Amino acid sequence: MTFEERIVEAVENAVIHDIGRYNTVQFKKFILPDDVIEDVYRHVDMEKIKRYLTENIEQLIAKKIVDSMMTEVASDVKHIVATKAIREDMRYYLRQKMEQAMQGVADAEPPVDAEPNG
């Protein structure tokens, strides 16, 4: 790999890394002449950068949508549960369902490998 190819690869990696951190591209370690930077920039694979950005932006959008929905649902549940009559109705309903489930377990036949009584 030639020196110029290594610089092109380093710049591509720096661009992708800095974009991933939502910063601008920065060169802190060494200063390159403008013509070298321009030449390197012409060799940057912008399609690779676009794919990287697209994937990350899609993930960010999905996360924001899910976070927003979770906040909205949590707020709705708080409002519903804040009403004493509804809260008591929910407790009654849940108690009935738990009792039905417990009765279903008690009524079930013992497992095949269970030891017989006595």
Sequence and secondary structure as in RCSB ss.txt:
>XXXX:A:sequence
MTFEERIVEAVENAVIHDIGRYNTVQFKKFILPDDVIEDVYRHVDMEKIKRYLTENIEQLIAKKIVDSMMTEVAS
DVKHIVATKAIREDMRYYLRQKMEQAMQGVADAEPPVDAEPNG
>XXXX:A:secstr
  HHHHHHHHHHHHHHHHHHTT      S    HHHHHHHHHHS HHHHHHHHHHHHHHHHHHHHHHHHHHHHHH
HHHHHHHSHHHHHHHHHHHHHHHHHHHHHHHHS   TTS    
